[in-house]
Amino acid sequence: MEQNISLTPFIVFVIITVALVGIMIVLSYFLGERHKEKTTDDAFESGIIPTGDARLRFSSSFYIIAMFFVIFDLDAAFIFLWAVSFRELGLPGYIGVFIFIAILMVLLIYELSIGAIDFGPNGKKILKSKNKFKSSLP
């Protein structure tokens, strides 16, 4: 059984897309601003005089928080999509999202147990050192 698939709509789409991109590039070349100032080629190419170094050191906890945000943000989007189509998915969908959330909870408990989310000072260590300091006083 041979199916006749027409590629004409796809080819027309590609031609229109390439033409629009070409038109935008040509128009931006002719209509865009042209200026050359002393600080134009500096950082950000904006012509604004830089006020400091762009190389800042961030704590590794900053990146961990950013990763947690991305992970839980994507999870929230997935669960929201599941909730929108809850009736169509039925019991298999419910079981799937239950397993998904269970895996997330196990991973979160694991990260809590290894101390991956402890960013602040450890209160127990502080109290212990304070008590040692008090006991060493005359």
Secondary structure, DSSP 4 states (H G I P E B T S, - for coil): -------HHHHHHHHHHHHHHHHHHHHHHHHS-----TTTTSGGGSSPPP-S-S-----HHHHHHHHHHHHHHHHHHHHHHHHHTHHHHHHHHHHHHHHHHHHHHHHHHHHHHHTTT--S--HHHHHHHHHHHHHH--
